[in-house]
Amino acid sequence: MGFFSDLNKRLSDNIYEHGHYLTDPHADDREKLEETVELLMPFVRSEARELVRRQILKLIAENKHKDLSL
C-alpha cells in the first residue's frame, strides 16, 4: 500500500470513528459542544477537569456565534 493510500485509509477510518461528534444532525449545538470539550479533558489534570470544563463552556457561551443555540 502506498503512502497516500495508507494516509487516506487512516484519515477515513478516523472520520468514520470520530466524525459524528461534530456532524450528527440530530445532536443539538450544546450536546456537540459538550462532547468536544470532553475530548480535551485527557489533557487536563484530573483534579482540575470540572473547573476547566465549566470555564471553557462559560467562555464559549459568552462569546458564541449568534446562530448557535447554546
N, C-alpha and C positions, 0 to 999 in steps of 0.2 A: 504494500500500500504506500503510495507516495505521500510526501509531506502534506500537501494541500488536501488530499483526500482524507488523511488522518485528522487533520485540523478541522475539516468540515464535519466529519463524523463526531468528533468530540464536542464541537460547538452545538451541533444539532441535538446531541444527547443532553447537553446541559440545558438547552432551551426547553426541550420536552420535559425534563425533570423539574426545572425551577421556573420556567417562563410563566406559568399560570398565576404565580403570585402577583404579577403586575398586569396581567392581561385578562383575568377572569371577568367577563362582563356581568356576572351575577353578584360579584362582590362589590360592596359599596366602597367609596373612597376611603372611609375611615378604616374599614377592615384591611384594605390593601396597605394603607399606611402603617397600621399596627404590625402586620406581618413583615413588612420591610424593615421596620425598626427592630423587630425581634431578631432578624438576621444579623444585626450589628452586635447583639449582646455578647456573643462569644469573645469579642474584643475588649469587653469591659470587665473590670474586677467584679466578682460575684457579689460582694457586699455593696457595690455602688450601682448595680444594674437597675434597680427600681427607680432610684433618683435620676439616673441618666435617661432612662426610658421616659419618665414624666417630663424632664426638661426638653428633650427632643420633640415630643408631641406638643408641648406648650409653645416652643419656638415656631414650629410649623403652623400651628393654629393661629398664632399672632401674625404670621407673615404669609398666609396661604393665598393662592391664586383665587380670584373671585368666583371662578366656575366650579370650585371643589366644594363638596358638601361634607365638611368635617365637623 
